[in-house]
Amino acid sequence: MIAATVVLSAVISVVMVNINWDGQQASTAAPQIDDLLNVMIVISAFVFSVVVVALAYALYKFRAKPGDESDGEPIHGNTRLEVAWTLIPTIIVLFGAGYSWDVLHNIEQREKDSLTVDVFSQQYAWSFGYPGKGNKWSEGEFHVPVDRQVVFYMHAQDVIHSFWVPEWRIKKDNVPGITTAAVITPDRVGTYQLVCTELCGFGHSTMRATVVVEPPAQFRKWVRGLDQTVPAGLMQSIDEATGGQNPTAVGAGGA
Ligand SMILES: [Cu+2]
């Protein structure tokens, strides 16, 4: 039974860990999140294997003989077993919580020169404001410089949406009435897709935007070329969510 459990969890782990779930790693957080995911996959594969092997063993070993119509044996508590199946899962869950906490703490460390981007989400479109750059505004596409921390402030206009660029790994819900933030340092130049990852209505699957990560000089040029500023209605949604205390526009002076 032990051998079967070990073999099954090894096979599942190898297959699952080798699947490229979210594409390239394009942010500093991506390797840490992938490691966390892989550790969780191995633990889950082990727990799954214990359950499946025990179930298969019990089904085979304790099956009724042909013609046996009697009731099963009445079994009362087994203290050792109950302590074990409470304690072991508790330890696993606490380990997972501690490890996740540590990863989240690492990837949310703020840097002084970070760039602020306001993210506006509504059924079924994204738009983006640059508070440090005169509130320049872009619809359906946003650019960020490579290798610089970006703090995204989320402002949902109607229902809950969720901000996710798979290659950056980090996901953040956009919740009406409050401002949530995602801290991301893109470290790979390229074009990616922002997808809404919270079922938000009929057009949910089409709610996407283009993400361009580029060298700082190109980014500055792109922002300068934007000819619109954030519309008053969207600015008002920031004020309402923050009681007039707009999140500090960091990065105002820099690139
Ligand atoms: Cu959405």
Boltz pocket constraint, residues with backbone or C-beta under 6 A from the ligand:
constraints:
  - pocket:
      binder: B
      contacts: [[A, 121], [A, 122], [A, 123], [A, 124], [A, 160], [A, 161], [A, 162], [A, 196], [A, 197], [A, 198], [A, 199], [A, 200], [A, 204], [A, 207]]
      max_distance: 6.0
